[in-house]
């Protein structure tokens, strides 16, 4: 099956620093999502980005589907950015009800 | 707040108990999912329902029994669980490909 690998597994930052999280996947995908899991377990949608680049405030993401990777950029990090960031993909185009395959996540800790 | 709600948020149950987890969405989504997140492991799919029909069962033990009475509600019935079933159980829904998750039920089996 498809493999989803995220790096780095852990990241420690000072408030205000920038960071880049990477997601590599082993097969062509039709859906790619980035999530932030807060300390209470809630998965918060960051980006739906099967290809291209999107920006939302201090966060942006780029997916290069032909090279099978996606990057999540966090600029001017804040303590509230702490948590686990997951990349998830699925393989089937244009169809609801297909499973997301998750990476193991990057655990980000931002200190003041 | 994604519009997907789950109850209860926390549950402690003995191995001989029977309990149910509930998931609800009024977003008009047709697909609903149960995922399991165990400590130190990636989230893994358990079940998928599309238009109330189960379309995927990811080799889940029969002590977990899903039910989808309509497109807005999804249940996970639990019976004779094992301590290793302790985990965060997450429900999701989707209108197409993008999935939206509920806050989860943190289950502890004693």
Boltz contact constraints between the chains, C-beta under 6 A:
constraints:
  - contact:
      token1: [A, 31]
      token2: [B, 97]
      max_distance: 6.0
  - contact:
      token1: [A, 41]
      token2: [B, 88]
      max_distance: 6.0
  - contact:
      token1: [A, 41]
      token2: [B, 104]
      max_distance: 6.0
  - contact:
      token1: [A, 42]
      token2: [B, 103]
      max_distance: 6.0
  - contact:
      token1: [A, 43]
      token2: [B, 101]
      max_distance: 6.0
  - contact:
      token1: [A, 48]
      token2: [B, 98]
      max_distance: 6.0
  - contact:
      token1: [A, 96]
      token2: [B, 30]
      max_distance: 6.0
  - contact:
      token1: [A, 96]
      token2: [B, 31]
      max_distance: 6.0
  - contact:
      token1: [A, 96]
      token2: [B, 50]
      max_distance: 6.0
  - contact:
      token1: [A, 96]
      token2: [B, 94]
      max_distance: 6.0
  - contact:
      token1: [A, 96]
      token2: [B, 96]
      max_distance: 6.0
  - contact:
      token1: [A, 97]
      token2: [B, 31]
      max_distance: 6.0
  - contact:
      token1: [A, 97]
      token2: [B, 48]
      max_distance: 6.0
  - contact:
      token1: [A, 97]
      token2: [B, 50]
      max_distance: 6.0
  - contact:
      token1: [A, 97]
      token2: [B, 55]
      max_distance: 6.0
  - contact:
      token1: [A, 99]
      token2: [B, 45]
      max_distance: 6.0
  - contact:
      token1: [A, 100]
      token2: [B, 99]
      max_distance: 6.0
  - contact:
      token1: [A, 102]
      token2: [B, 42]
      max_distance: 6.0
  - contact:
      token1: [A, 102]
      token2: [B, 43]
      max_distance: 6.0
  - contact:
      token1: [A, 104]
      token2: [B, 42]
      max_distance: 6.0
